[in-house]
């Protein structure tokens, strides 16, 4: 008797084992079909909606472009129609329209009458107020005899001024920055209650230039530049910042007082010297005044005992005498009398100070040997005006 073993693990013949599995699979597929159909419908609906929105946006864009083109064509067509509708006249290219008789006699005046006299009056009003305000403030804002309480000799201060000329001109700072720096340093010396030594001069000069640049320049020098390029790393940034705070607190943050540069420019403007000279000679006069004003600040004996108003008028008088040799029609003596009367200063004191300024100009190299930065950075010739 042959015995056949069932190889199925479950003990069920293979042909009987497969039938229930087929039924189960068929039932599962039948139950799954509705879900698949629903998902397919949802996907198709979403896809159609997205396509519709994209189509609408594209249609809107096309519609806008078409409208723009229509507007352009309509504008061009209007222009062409206007050109075609313009009546053509023989021998006449443009049609001339004339005002009625009632309107032809009306004359339109400008809002401002820009005449020389009007400008002079407006200019005089402002400069006069500014000048006399600064002159009144000189009693408390202009330093005088500022070295008498310190151990700093005047010749070392002159070297500092010469170095300031070099530094500020090399960094292309304005002339006003130089005068503010010198005034700040001298004002600090005048107001400082503690006795300053020679070692304080360098730090005070560097910090005064730093303060003046921040006050006057649009793009001031940075502290890192002052530390590396100007102080050559001999002064630390903490020392400069501490001295800056000390200077500002000592002078009471008074940086708005008039400088020598302000005073002589206001005098020239207030007395209308520009209208009394040729343009070339007036430019030369301005350069002379700038040179003399910087030169005067070297000499402690002159600038330490006179206020800026007197110094400004004195150096203008010296410049007048030089310009008088170029323009024979210009009378320096009569002009300086008018200036003394306008700015209300004593004429004898003015002439005495002008004599000191003239003597300094003639003997500058003798008084201050080896100080050549003023000549190097502010020297000029009359032919420079032609360039």
MARVONU-855503 format. One record per residue (C-alpha): x, y, z; residue in one letter. Coordinates in Angstrom, 1 decimal. Example, Ala and Ser with C-alpha at 12.3 -4.5 7.8 and 13.67 -1.06 7.14 Angstrom:
# residues 2
- 12.3/-4.5/7.8/A
- 13.7/-1.1/7.1/S
***
This chain:
# residues 387
- 0.0/0.0/0.0/X
- 1.5/3.3/-1.1/X
- 1.3/6.1/1.4/X
- 1.2/9.8/0.1/X
- 2.4/12.5/2.6/X
- 0.7/15.9/2.5/X
- 3.5/18.5/2.1/X
- 1.3/21.3/3.3/X
- 2.2/22.7/6.7/X
- -1.3/23.1/7.7/X
- -2.2/19.6/6.8/X
- -4.6/20.7/4.1/X
- -4.0/19.7/0.5/X
- -2.7/22.4/-1.7/X
- -5.6/22.5/-4.0/X
- -7.9/23.0/-1.1/X
- -5.7/25.6/0.6/X
- -5.7/28.1/-2.2/X
- -9.4/28.5/-2.7/X
- -10.1/30.5/0.6/X
- -7.2/32.8/-0.2/X
- -8.6/33.6/-3.6/X
- -12.0/34.4/-2.1/X
- -10.4/36.7/0.5/X
- -8.3/38.6/-2.0/X
- -11.3/39.0/-4.3/X
- -13.3/40.4/-1.5/X
- -10.6/42.8/-0.5/X
- -10.2/44.1/-4.0/X
- -14.0/44.6/-4.3/X
- -14.1/46.6/-1.1/X
- -11.1/48.7/-2.1/X
- -12.4/49.8/-5.5/X
- -14.9/52.4/-4.2/X
- -12.2/54.1/-2.2/X
- -9.8/54.2/-5.2/X
- -12.5/55.6/-7.4/X
- -13.3/58.3/-4.8/X
- -9.6/59.3/-4.5/X
- -9.2/59.4/-8.3/X
- -12.2/61.7/-8.6/X
- -10.9/64.0/-5.9/X
- -7.5/64.1/-7.5/X
- -9.0/64.8/-10.9/X
- -11.2/67.6/-9.4/X
- -8.2/69.2/-7.7/X
- -6.1/69.0/-10.9/X
- -8.9/70.6/-12.9/X
- -9.3/73.4/-10.4/X
- -5.6/74.1/-10.4/X
- -5.5/74.1/-14.2/X
- -8.5/76.5/-14.3/X
- -6.8/78.9/-11.8/X
- -3.6/78.9/-13.8/X
- -5.5/79.4/-17.0/X
- -7.4/82.3/-15.5/X
- -4.2/84.0/-14.3/X
- -2.7/83.5/-17.7/X
- -5.8/84.9/-19.3/X
- -5.7/87.9/-16.9/X
- -2.1/88.6/-17.8/X
- -2.9/88.3/-21.5/X
- -5.9/90.6/-21.0/X
- -3.7/93.2/-19.3/X
- -1.2/93.1/-22.1/X
- -3.9/93.4/-24.7/X
- -5.4/96.4/-22.9/X
- -2.0/98.1/-22.7/X
- -1.5/97.6/-26.4/X
- -4.9/99.0/-27.0/X
- -4.2/102.1/-24.9/X
- -0.9/102.6/-26.8/X
- -2.6/102.3/-30.1/X
- -5.3/104.6/-29.1/X
- -2.9/107.2/-27.9/X
- -0.9/107.0/-31.1/X
- -4.0/107.2/-33.1/X
- -5.1/110.3/-31.2/X
- -1.8/111.9/-31.8/X
- -2.0/111.1/-35.5/X
- -5.5/112.5/-35.7/X
- -4.5/115.7/-33.9/X
- -1.7/116.1/-36.4/X
- -4.0/115.5/-39.3/X
- -6.7/117.9/-37.9/X
- -4.2/120.8/-37.5/X
- -5.1/123.3/-40.2/X
- -2.4/123.8/-42.7/X
- -1.5/127.3/-43.7/X
- 0.7/128.2/-46.5/X
- 3.9/129.8/-45.4/X
- 3.1/129.3/-41.7/X
- 4.5/126.3/-39.8/X
- 3.1/127.0/-36.3/X
- -0.1/128.5/-35.3/X
- 0.3/131.7/-33.2/X
- -2.1/132.5/-30.5/X
- -2.4/136.0/-29.2/X
- -3.8/137.3/-25.9/X
- -6.9/139.4/-25.8/X
- -6.5/143.1/-25.6/X
- -7.6/143.2/-22.0/X
- -4.8/140.8/-20.9/X
- -2.1/142.1/-23.1/X
- -1.4/145.1/-20.9/X
- -0.9/143.0/-17.7/X
- 2.8/142.6/-16.7/X
- 3.9/139.7/-14.5/X
- 6.4/140.5/-11.8/X
- 8.8/138.0/-10.3/X
- 8.2/137.0/-6.7/X
- 11.6/138.1/-5.7/X
- 13.5/141.0/-7.3/X
- 17.0/139.5/-7.7/X
- 18.8/142.7/-8.1/X
- 22.3/143.4/-6.7/X
- 21.0/145.9/-4.2/X
- 18.3/143.5/-2.9/X
- 20.8/140.7/-2.5/X
- 23.2/143.1/-0.7/X
- 20.5/144.1/1.7/X
- 19.4/140.6/2.5/X
- 23.0/139.5/2.9/X
- 23.8/142.4/5.1/X
- 20.9/141.7/7.4/X
- 22.0/138.2/8.2/X
- 25.7/138.8/8.4/X
- 25.3/141.8/10.6/X
- 23.2/139.8/13.1/X
- 25.6/136.8/13.1/X
- 28.7/139.0/13.3/X
- 27.6/141.0/16.3/X
- 26.2/137.9/18.1/X
- 29.6/136.2/17.7/X
- 31.4/139.4/18.7/X
- 29.3/139.6/21.9/X
- 30.1/135.9/22.6/X
- 33.8/136.6/22.3/X
- 34.0/137.9/25.9/X
- 33.4/134.3/27.2/X
- 34.3/132.1/24.2/X
- 37.6/133.5/22.9/X
- 40.7/132.2/24.7/X
- 43.2/134.8/25.8/X
- 46.6/134.3/27.5/X
- 45.9/130.6/27.8/X
- 49.5/129.5/28.5/X
- 50.2/131.7/31.5/X
- 49.1/128.9/34.0/X
- 50.8/126.0/32.2/X
- 54.4/124.8/31.6/X
- 54.0/124.7/27.8/X
- 56.3/127.1/25.9/X
- 54.9/129.1/23.0/X
- 57.4/127.7/20.5/X
- 56.2/124.1/21.1/X
- 52.7/125.2/20.7/X
- 53.7/126.8/17.3/X
- 55.1/123.4/16.3/X
- 51.8/121.8/17.2/X
- 49.9/124.4/15.0/X
- 52.3/123.6/12.1/X
- 51.6/119.9/12.6/X
- 47.9/120.5/12.6/X
- 48.1/122.3/9.3/X
- 49.9/119.2/7.8/X
- 47.5/116.6/9.3/X
- 44.2/118.3/8.4/X
- 45.3/119.3/4.9/X
- 46.6/115.8/4.3/X
- 43.2/114.3/5.3/X
- 41.5/117.0/3.1/X
- 39.6/118.6/6.0/X
- 38.0/122.0/5.6/X
- 39.8/125.2/6.7/X
- 37.1/125.7/9.3/X
- 38.0/122.3/10.9/X
- 41.6/123.6/11.4/X
- 40.4/126.8/13.1/X
- 37.9/124.9/15.3/X
- 40.7/122.5/16.4/X
- 43.0/125.4/17.3/X
- 40.3/127.2/19.2/X
- 39.3/124.0/21.1/X
- 42.9/123.4/22.2/X
- 43.5/127.0/23.2/X
- 40.2/127.2/25.0/X
- 41.0/124.0/26.9/X
- 44.3/125.5/28.0/X
- 42.5/128.7/29.1/X
- 39.8/126.8/31.1/X
- 41.9/124.0/32.6/X
- 42.4/124.5/36.3/X
- 45.2/121.9/36.6/X
- 48.7/122.9/35.4/X
- 49.4/121.1/32.1/X
- 52.9/119.9/31.1/X
- 54.7/119.5/27.8/X
- 53.7/115.9/27.8/X
- 50.0/117.0/27.6/X
- 50.5/119.0/24.5/X
- 50.6/116.2/22.0/X
- 47.5/114.4/23.4/X
- 45.6/117.7/23.6/X
- 46.4/118.6/20.0/X
- 45.5/115.2/18.6/X
- 42.2/115.0/20.5/X
- 41.3/118.6/19.5/X
- 41.7/117.7/15.9/X
- 39.5/114.6/16.5/X
- 36.8/116.7/18.1/X
- 36.9/119.4/15.4/X
- 36.6/116.8/12.6/X
- 33.6/115.2/14.3/X
- 32.0/118.6/14.7/X
- 32.7/120.1/11.2/X
- 33.3/117.3/8.7/X
- 30.6/115.3/6.9/X
- 32.8/112.2/7.1/X
- 35.0/112.7/10.2/X
- 38.2/110.8/11.0/X
- 37.6/107.5/12.8/X
- 39.2/106.8/16.1/X
- 41.2/103.9/14.5/X
- 42.7/106.3/11.9/X
- 43.6/108.8/14.7/X
- 45.2/106.0/16.7/X
- 47.2/104.4/13.8/X
- 47.9/107.1/11.3/X
- 48.0/110.4/13.2/X
- 49.2/109.3/16.7/X
- 51.3/106.5/15.2/X
- 50.1/104.2/18.1/X
- 52.0/106.3/20.7/X
- 48.6/107.2/22.2/X
- 46.1/104.5/23.1/X
- 42.4/104.8/22.1/X
- 41.5/104.9/25.8/X
- 43.8/107.9/26.3/X
- 42.2/109.8/23.4/X
- 38.6/109.0/24.5/X
- 39.5/110.1/28.1/X
- 41.1/113.3/26.9/X
- 38.1/114.0/24.6/X
- 35.8/113.8/27.6/X
- 38.1/116.0/29.7/X
- 38.4/118.7/27.0/X
- 34.6/118.8/26.4/X
- 33.7/119.0/30.1/X
- 36.4/121.6/30.7/X
- 35.2/124.0/28.0/X
- 31.5/123.2/28.8/X
- 30.9/121.7/25.4/X
- 31.2/125.2/23.9/X
- 32.1/124.5/20.3/X
- 29.8/127.1/18.7/X
- 31.8/130.2/19.3/X
- 33.2/132.1/16.4/X
- 36.7/131.4/15.1/X
- 39.1/133.7/13.4/X
- 38.0/132.2/10.1/X
- 34.4/133.1/10.8/X
- 35.2/136.7/11.9/X
- 37.2/137.8/8.9/X
- 34.8/136.2/6.4/X
- 31.8/137.9/8.1/X
- 33.7/141.3/8.0/X
- 34.4/140.9/4.3/X
- 30.8/140.0/3.6/X
- 29.2/142.6/5.8/X
- 31.3/145.4/4.2/X
- 30.6/144.2/0.6/X
- 34.2/144.1/-0.3/X
- 33.4/141.6/-3.2/X
- 31.5/144.4/-5.0/X
- 34.4/146.8/-4.7/X
- 37.1/144.6/-6.3/X
- 37.5/142.7/-9.5/X
- 36.7/139.0/-9.3/X
- 40.4/138.0/-9.7/X
- 41.6/140.4/-7.0/X
- 38.9/139.4/-4.6/X
- 39.9/135.7/-4.9/X
- 43.5/136.8/-4.3/X
- 42.3/138.8/-1.2/X
- 40.5/135.7/0.2/X
- 43.6/133.6/-0.2/X
- 45.7/136.3/1.5/X
- 43.3/136.5/4.4/X
- 43.3/132.7/4.8/X
- 47.1/132.5/4.8/X
- 47.5/135.4/7.2/X
- 44.8/134.1/9.6/X
- 46.6/130.7/9.9/X
- 50.0/132.5/10.2/X
- 48.7/134.7/13.1/X
- 47.7/131.6/15.1/X
- 51.4/130.6/15.3/X
- 52.4/133.7/17.3/X
- 51.2/133.5/20.9/X
- 52.2/137.1/21.5/X
- 49.7/138.3/18.8/X
- 46.8/135.9/19.0/X
- 47.1/135.4/22.8/X
- 46.4/139.0/23.5/X
- 43.8/140.0/20.9/X
- 40.3/138.8/20.2/X
- 39.3/137.3/16.9/X
- 37.4/140.4/15.7/X
- 40.5/142.6/16.1/X
- 42.7/140.0/14.5/X
- 40.4/139.5/11.6/X
- 40.2/143.3/10.9/X
- 44.0/143.6/11.2/X
- 44.8/140.8/8.8/X
- 42.2/142.3/6.4/X
- 44.0/145.6/6.5/X
- 47.3/143.9/5.7/X
- 45.7/142.1/2.8/X
- 44.1/145.4/1.6/X
- 47.6/147.0/1.4/X
- 48.8/144.1/-0.7/X
- 45.8/144.2/-3.1/X
- 46.1/148.0/-3.3/X
- 49.4/147.5/-5.2/X
- 47.5/145.4/-7.8/X
- 44.4/147.6/-8.2/X
- 45.2/151.3/-8.1/X
- 41.5/152.2/-7.8/X
- 41.2/150.4/-4.5/X
- 42.0/152.6/-1.5/X
- 43.0/150.5/1.5/X
- 42.9/153.3/4.1/X
- 39.4/154.5/3.3/X
- 38.1/150.9/3.3/X
- 39.6/150.1/6.6/X
- 38.1/153.2/8.1/X
- 34.7/152.1/7.0/X
- 35.3/148.6/8.4/X
- 36.4/150.0/11.8/X
- 33.2/152.1/11.9/X
- 31.0/149.2/10.8/X
- 32.3/146.6/13.2/X
- 32.7/149.1/16.0/X
- 36.4/148.8/17.0/X
- 39.1/151.3/17.8/X
- 40.9/152.4/14.6/X
- 44.2/153.1/16.4/X
- 44.2/149.7/18.0/X
- 43.4/148.1/14.7/X
- 46.4/149.8/13.0/X
- 48.7/148.8/15.8/X
- 47.6/145.1/15.6/X
- 47.9/145.3/11.7/X
- 51.5/146.5/12.1/X
- 52.3/143.4/14.2/X
- 50.7/141.1/11.7/X
- 52.6/142.7/8.8/X
- 55.9/142.4/10.8/X
- 55.2/138.7/11.4/X
- 54.4/138.1/7.7/X
- 57.8/139.7/6.7/X
- 59.8/137.8/9.3/X
- 57.9/134.5/9.7/X
- 60.8/132.3/8.7/X
- 63.0/134.1/11.2/X
- 60.6/133.8/14.0/X
- 59.6/130.2/13.2/X
- 62.5/128.4/11.5/X
- 61.9/124.9/10.1/X
- 58.1/125.3/10.3/X
- 57.3/125.0/6.6/X
- 53.8/123.3/6.5/X
- 52.0/126.6/6.2/X
- 54.0/127.6/3.1/X
- 53.7/124.0/1.8/X
- 50.0/123.6/2.1/X
- 48.7/127.2/1.9/X
- 51.3/128.9/-0.3/X
- 49.9/130.5/-3.5/X
- 50.6/132.8/-6.4/X
- 48.5/135.2/-8.2/X
- 48.6/133.1/-11.4/X
- 46.7/130.3/-9.5/X
- 43.5/132.2/-10.1/X
- 43.8/131.7/-13.9/X
- 43.8/127.9/-13.5/X
***
